[in-house]
């Protein structure tokens, strides 16, 4: 294991022991997932927390929520998690960062289903259990309950969308500077937006929500996925943002910013490239509408995906960043999303969602009113 990962594990182990002495216990967070005939992909995480540190932020939409709160978390590695969906249960374990990304083999009809993740007594050592019981007593509010043997358990719930076997058009969108103005990845600006800025101060990209709602309205049962190099820590913030500004709900495909077993940081482009390839394998019945921006690597990645699997792409829409946004994103102020000369599908660009929507009307991807 890389020394950065060893150092991170040591710090989190120390923090975890101290937090458990203060009454923190394991809590399961479930994230939206997706699936196809005979399987679903389940996302989640297990963290140490209390009622007022993990769930109050989710319930209280009035209070100011600064981004740094999302990163002050202590995950539980190798936690036993019970996955319950469609009347069936399966026990899996989290990775070293407390994440759960599991493919569950199960036959479910197309449409929305609920997945319940429950973390149980296996997530505690004997000392932590004794200290937790002593501090929290018989408090069972907020989804936590006292189990035989004086261990706490907690459940998290999320929706999973199962795509049927029939051909369908799906929507896959980047997040940063595509649906929300973040001006990433310039380090100082990214740090301000991610750690300091109040989540309610985040600005949506004009017209994108309307574009996405039109795609979903014309394609019943269309899967919607949001692919980003952003950290899973901000998943609750992103979910609230998408809901607040009227974006269609969908699964988030995020990553972890922490050290890996081989280095200090993960490769964001590799994450997106691998996610696109996996979607092509898992959901061959879906033809994707790909939406991104020209501030990072979206045009290049989408061109690669289109070249490798042209039958899996229905169209591409690229948002052009302003010269100021290009500079903040680390690009050239005169950069533009050039259309590949040999693109077999409509490849359009625009300053906002309304322009892309208009171009897709003209290209016949969507039906003009």
C-alpha positions in Angstrom: 0.0 0.0 0.0 1.2 3.5 -0.9 2.6 5.5 2.1 -0.1 8.1 1.6 -2.8 5.5 2.0 -1.1 4.1 5.1 -0.9 7.6 6.6 -4.5 8.3 5.8 -5.6 5.0 7.4 -3.6 5.8 10.5 -5.2 9.2 10.9 -8.7 7.9 10.3 -8.1 5.1 12.8 -7.1 7.5 15.5 -10.0 9.8 14.8 -12.4 6.9 14.7 -11.4 5.7 18.2 -11.8 9.1 19.6 -15.2 9.7 18.0 -16.5 6.4 19.3 -15.6 7.4 22.8 -17.7 10.5 22.3 -20.8 8.4 21.3 -20.5 8.3 17.5 -21.6 5.1 15.8 -21.8 3.6 12.4 -24.3 5.1 10.0 -25.2 3.9 6.5 -25.6 6.3 3.7 -27.3 5.0 0.5 -26.9 6.7 -2.9 -29.1 6.4 -6.0 -28.2 3.5 -8.2 -29.2 1.9 -11.5 -29.7 -1.5 -13.0 -30.7 -3.7 -15.9 -32.4 -7.1 -16.5 -31.2 -9.4 -13.7 -29.0 -7.0 -11.7 -28.7 -3.6 -9.9 -25.7 -1.5 -9.0 -25.9 -0.3 -5.4 -23.9 2.6 -4.0 -23.4 3.6 -0.4 -21.0 4.5 2.4 -20.6 3.8 6.1 -19.4 6.6 8.3 -19.1 7.3 12.0 -21.6 9.9 13.0 -24.4 11.1 15.2 -27.9 12.3 14.6 -26.8 15.9 14.6 -23.8 15.4 12.3 -25.2 13.4 9.5 -28.9 13.6 9.3 -29.7 17.1 10.5 -28.0 18.6 7.4 -30.2 16.4 5.2 -33.4 17.5 7.0 -32.7 21.2 7.6 -32.9 23.2 4.4 -32.8 26.5 6.1 -29.4 26.4 7.8 -26.2 27.5 6.0 -24.2 24.4 4.9 -20.5 25.0 4.1 -18.7 22.6 1.9 -16.0 21.7 4.4 -18.6 19.8 6.5 -18.8 17.2 3.8 -15.2 16.3 4.2 -15.0 16.0 7.9 -16.0 12.4 8.0 -14.5 9.2 9.3 -15.4 6.1 7.2 -15.6 2.6 8.5 -13.6 0.1 6.5 -14.7 -3.5 6.1 -18.1 -2.8 7.7 -20.7 -5.5 7.2 -23.7 -4.0 5.3 -27.0 -5.7 4.6 -28.4 -4.8 1.2 -32.1 -5.3 1.0 -34.0 -4.8 -2.3 -36.9 -6.5 -3.9 -37.6 -8.7 -0.8 -34.1 -10.1 -0.9 -31.1 -9.5 1.3 -27.3 -9.8 0.8 -24.4 -9.0 3.1 -21.4 -7.2 1.7 -18.5 -5.2 3.1 -17.2 -1.7 2.5 -13.7 -0.9 1.1 -11.0 0.9 3.0 -12.7 4.2 2.4 -16.0 2.9 3.7 -17.6 2.9 0.2 -20.0 0.3 -1.2 -20.2 -0.2 -4.9 -21.9 -3.6 -5.4 -23.5 -5.4 -8.3 -26.4 -7.4 -6.9 -27.9 -10.1 -9.1 -31.7 -9.9 -8.8 -34.6 -9.8 -11.2 -36.7 -6.7 -10.8 -39.3 -5.2 -13.2 -38.3 -1.9 -15.0 -38.8 1.2 -13.0 -38.0 2.6 -9.6 -37.2 0.5 -6.6 -36.0 1.2 -3.1 -32.7 -0.2 -1.7 -32.1 -0.2 2.0 -28.6 -0.4 3.4 -28.3 -1.5 7.1 -25.1 -1.5 9.1 -25.1 -3.8 12.0 -23.0 -4.9 15.0 -20.1 -6.2 12.9 -19.1 -2.6 12.4 -18.1 -2.2 16.0 -15.4 -3.6 18.2 -16.2 -4.6 21.7 -14.8 -1.5 23.3 -16.7 0.8 20.9 -20.0 -1.0 21.5 -19.6 -0.7 25.3 -18.8 3.0 25.1 -21.6 3.7 22.6 -24.2 2.0 24.8 -23.0 3.8 27.9 -23.2 7.2 26.2 -26.4 6.9 24.1 -28.4 4.7 26.4 -31.8 3.7 24.9 -32.1 6.5 22.3 -33.5 4.9 19.2 -34.6 7.9 17.2 -33.4 8.6 13.6 -33.3 5.1 12.3 -30.9 3.8 15.0 -31.9 1.0 17.3 -30.5 -1.1 20.1 -29.8 -4.7 19.0 -29.3 -7.8 21.1 -25.8 -7.7 22.5 -25.9 -3.9 22.9 -24.9 -3.0 19.4 -26.4 -0.2 17.3 -27.6 -0.4 13.8 -28.7 2.2 11.3 -30.3 2.1 7.8 -30.1 4.4 4.8 -32.5 4.3 1.8 -32.2 5.3 -1.8 -33.9 4.8 -5.2 -32.6 2.4 -7.9 -33.8 2.7 -11.5 -33.9 -0.5 -13.4 -33.7 -0.2 -17.2 -35.8 -2.7 -19.2 -34.5 -4.8 -22.0 -36.1 -2.7 -24.8 -34.0 -0.1 -26.6 -34.1 3.3 -24.9 -32.4 6.7 -25.0 -30.5 7.6 -21.9 -28.9 10.8 -20.6 -25.4 11.0 -19.2 -24.2 14.4 -18.0 -21.0 15.9 -16.6 -21.6 18.0 -13.4 -18.9 20.6 -12.9 -19.5 23.6 -15.3 -22.2 21.6 -17.1 -25.1 21.6 -14.6 -23.5 23.8 -11.9 -21.0 26.6 -12.3 -18.0 25.5 -10.3 -15.0 26.7 -12.3 -12.9 23.6 -11.7 -10.2 22.4 -11.6 -8.1 25.5 -10.8 -6.9 24.6 -7.2 -7.7 27.8 -5.3 -11.1 28.3 -7.0 -12.0 24.6 -6.6 -11.1 24.8 -2.9 -13.3 27.9 -2.4 -16.3 26.3 -4.2 -15.9 22.9 -2.5 -15.0 23.9 1.1 -16.1 27.4 1.8 -19.0 28.4 -0.4 -22.5 27.9 1.0 -24.2 25.2 -1.0 -27.2 27.5 -1.6 -24.8 30.0 -3.4 -24.0 27.5 -6.1 -25.3 28.7 -9.5 -26.9 26.4 -12.1 -26.0 26.6 -15.7 -28.8 28.4 -17.6 -31.2 26.1 -19.4 -29.7 22.8 -18.6 -32.5 21.7 -16.3 -35.0 22.5 -19.1 -32.9 20.5 -21.6 -32.7 17.5 -19.4 -36.4 17.5 -18.5 -37.2 17.6 -22.2 -35.0 14.6 -22.8 -36.8 12.6 -20.1 -40.2 13.8 -21.2 -39.7 12.5 -24.7 -38.0 9.2 -23.6 -40.1 7.5 -20.9 -38.0 5.2 -18.8 -34.8 7.0 -19.8 -31.9 6.4 -17.4 -30.3 9.6 -16.1 -26.7 9.5 -14.8 -24.4 12.3 -13.6 -20.7 11.5 -14.2 -18.1 13.6 -12.4 -14.6 13.5 -11.0 -16.0 15.1 -7.9 -15.8 13.3 -4.5 -18.5 11.1 -3.0 -18.4 13.4 0.0 -20.4 16.0 -1.9 -23.1 13.5 -3.1 -25.7 14.8 -0.6 -25.0 18.4 -1.6 -25.3 17.6 -5.3 -28.5 15.7 -4.8 -30.1 18.7 -3.0 -28.8 21.0 -5.7 -30.2 18.9 -8.6 -33.6 18.7 -6.8 -33.6 22.4 -5.9 -33.2 23.5 -9.5 -35.5 21.0 -11.2 -33.0 18.6 -12.7 -34.2 15.0 -13.3 -33.1 12.7 -10.5 -30.5 10.2 -11.4 -27.6 8.1 -10.1 -24.3 9.9 -9.4 -21.0 8.3 -10.6 -18.4 10.1 -8.4 -15.0 9.1 -7.1 -12.9 9.5 -4.0 -10.3 12.3 -3.7 -8.1 10.5 -1.1 -4.9 8.6 -1.6 -5.1 5.2 -3.4 -3.0 2.1 -2.9 -0.6 3.3 -5.6 -0.5 7.1 -5.3 -1.6 10.4 -3.7 -4.5 11.1 -6.1 -6.8 9.4 -8.5 -7.0 10.0 -12.2 -10.2 11.8 -13.0 -10.1 11.2 -16.7 -9.5 7.5 -16.1 -12.6 7.4 -13.8 -14.8 8.9 -16.6 -13.3 6.7 -19.3 -13.8 3.6 -17.3 -17.4 4.6 -16.3 -18.4 5.1 -19.9 -16.9 1.8 -20.9 -18.8 0.0 -18.1 -22.1 1.6 -19.0 -21.7 0.4 -22.6 -21.1 -3.1 -21.4 -23.8 -3.2 -18.7 -26.6 -1.4 -20.6 -26.2 -2.4 -24.3 -29.9 -1.5 -24.9 -29.3 2.2 -24.0 -28.2 4.8 -26.6 -26.7 7.7 -24.8 -27.1 11.5 -25.1 -23.8 12.8 -23.7 -23.6 16.3 -22.3 -20.4 18.0 -21.0 -18.4 21.2 -21.3 -15.2 22.2 -23.0 -13.3 23.3 -19.9 -11.8 19.9 -19.0 -11.7 16.6 -21.0 -15.3 15.9 -21.9 -15.0 16.5 -25.7 -12.0 14.2 -25.9 -13.5 11.5 -23.7 -16.8 11.6 -25.6 -15.0 11.4 -28.9 -13.1 8.4 -27.8 -16.3 6.7 -26.6 -18.1 7.6 -29.8 -15.2 6.1 -31.9 -15.2 2.9 -29.8 -19.0 2.4 -29.6 -20.8 4.6 -32.2 -24.0 2.5 -31.9 -24.2 3.5 -28.2 -24.4 7.3 -28.8 -27.4 9.2 -30.0 -25.9 12.7 -29.8 -23.4 14.9 -28.0 -23.9 18.4 -26.5 -21.0 20.5 -25.3 -21.4 23.6 -23.3 -19.0 26.4 -24.3 -17.4 28.1 -21.3 -17.0 31.8 -21.3 -13.4 33.2 -21.7 -13.3 33.9 -17.9 -14.5 30.4 -17.1 -12.0 28.9 -19.4 -9.2 30.8 -17.6 -10.5 29.8 -14.2 -10.8 26.1 -15.3 -7.1 26.2 -16.4 -7.8 26.4 -20.1 -7.2 28.9 -22.9 -9.7 31.8 -23.1 -10.3 31.2 -26.8 -10.9 27.4 -26.4 -13.9 26.1 -28.2 -15.7 22.7 -28.5 -14.8 21.8 -32.0 -17.2 19.3 -33.7 -15.3 16.2 -34.9 -15.3 16.3 -38.6 -16.3 12.6 -39.0 -18.9 12.5 -36.2 -21.6 9.9 -37.1 -24.1 11.5 -34.7 -25.2 15.1 -34.1 -22.4 16.9 -32.2 -23.5 20.3 -31.1 -22.2 23.1 -28.8 -23.8 26.1 -27.1 -23.3 28.6 -24.4 -26.1 27.2 -22.3 -28.7 24.5 -22.2 -31.2 26.5 -24.3 -28.8 26.7 -27.2 -28.0 23.0 -27.0 -31.7 22.3 -26.9 -32.3 24.4 -30.0 -29.5 22.6 -31.9 -30.9 19.2 -30.9 -34.3 20.3 -32.1 -32.8 21.2 -35.5 -30.8 17.9 -35.6 -34.0 15.9 -34.9 -32.8 14.4 -31.6 -35.7 16.1 -29.8 -39.1 17.1 -31.1 -39.6 20.9 -31.4 -42.8 22.2 -29.9 
